Amino acid sequence: MIQSHISSMVIMKKVKIYSQPTCLDCIKVKAYLDKKGVHYEDINVKGNKKAMDEMARKYGIRITPLIVIGDRVMIGFNVPKLEKLLSSAEP
C-alpha cells in the first residue's frame, strides 16, 4: 500500500538528478528510480561547465548525485531518505 502511494505521489513531482556517467551512486539512483517508474530529468555535469555552475549556484554543491525533488535536495544514494523525499515532497 505504501508502495502505490509513493508511485502516485511521484508522478506529480519534478525530479532532477545532476549526475556523471562514471558515478556509481548516480547509476544506482537512476536504476532505482527507473525500477520504481519515477520520471526524472538527468543532467550530466561531466564536461558541462554550465550545468556544473548551475548546480553550484543553486545548491552550493559540486558532488554527484545531487537529487532535487520539488524544492528538496539530497546528495548521494540512500533508499530510505529517497523514499521519504519522494513521498513527502510537494508537487
C-alpha positions as CSV (number, residue, x, y, z in Angstrom):
1,M,0.0,0.0,0.0
2,I,2.8,2.4,0.8
3,Q,4.5,1.5,-2.5
4,S,1.4,2.5,-4.6
5,H,1.1,5.7,-2.5
6,I,4.7,6.6,-3.3
7,S,4.3,5.8,-7.0
8,S,1.2,8.0,-7.3
9,M,2.8,10.9,-5.4
10,V,6.0,10.7,-7.5
11,I,4.1,11.1,-10.8
12,M,3.3,14.7,-9.8
13,K,6.8,15.5,-8.6
14,K,9.5,17.1,-10.6
15,V,12.7,15.1,-10.1
16,K,16.1,16.2,-11.3
17,I,19.4,14.3,-11.0
18,Y,22.7,16.0,-11.5
19,S,25.0,13.1,-12.4
20,Q,28.1,11.9,-14.1
21,P,28.3,8.7,-16.3
22,T,31.0,7.1,-14.2
23,C,29.5,7.9,-10.8
24,L,28.3,4.6,-9.2
25,D,25.8,6.2,-6.9
26,C,24.4,8.1,-9.9
27,I,23.9,4.9,-11.8
28,K,22.3,3.3,-8.8
29,V,19.8,6.1,-8.1
30,K,18.7,6.2,-11.8
31,A,18.3,2.4,-11.9
32,Y,16.3,2.6,-8.6
33,L,14.0,5.4,-10.0
34,D,13.6,3.6,-13.3
35,K,12.6,0.4,-11.4
36,K,10.0,2.5,-9.5
37,G,8.7,4.1,-12.6
38,V,9.7,7.6,-11.5
39,H,10.3,10.0,-14.3
40,Y,13.3,12.3,-13.9
41,E,15.4,14.8,-15.7
42,D,19.0,13.6,-15.9
43,I,21.6,16.5,-16.1
44,N,25.0,15.2,-16.9
45,V,27.5,17.6,-15.4
46,K,30.7,15.8,-16.7
47,G,32.3,18.2,-19.1
48,N,29.3,20.5,-18.9
49,K,30.5,23.7,-17.2
50,K,27.1,25.4,-17.5
51,A,25.3,22.5,-15.7
52,M,28.1,22.3,-13.0
53,D,27.9,26.0,-12.4
54,E,24.1,25.9,-12.2
55,M,24.4,23.1,-9.6
56,A,26.9,25.0,-7.6
57,R,25.0,28.3,-7.8
58,K,21.5,26.9,-7.0
59,Y,22.5,24.3,-4.4
60,G,26.1,25.2,-3.3
61,I,27.2,21.7,-4.2
62,R,29.5,20.1,-6.7
63,I,29.0,16.5,-5.7
64,T,27.0,13.9,-7.6
65,P,24.5,12.5,-7.5
66,L,22.6,15.6,-6.5
67,I,18.9,14.8,-6.5
68,V,16.3,17.5,-6.5
69,I,12.7,16.6,-5.7
70,G,10.4,19.6,-5.8
71,D,12.2,22.0,-3.5
72,R,14.1,19.4,-1.6
73,V,17.7,18.3,-2.2
74,M,19.5,15.1,-1.4
75,I,23.1,14.2,-2.0
76,G,24.1,10.6,-2.7
77,F,22.0,7.4,-2.9
78,N,20.2,6.5,0.3
79,V,17.0,4.5,-0.2
80,P,15.1,5.4,3.0
81,K,15.8,9.1,2.6
82,L,14.9,9.0,-1.1
83,E,11.6,7.2,-0.4
84,K,10.8,9.8,2.3
85,L,11.5,12.7,0.0
86,L,9.5,11.1,-2.8
87,S,6.5,10.5,-0.6
88,S,6.6,13.9,1.2
89,A,7.6,16.4,-1.4
90,E,5.1,18.9,-2.7
91,P,4.2,18.7,-6.4
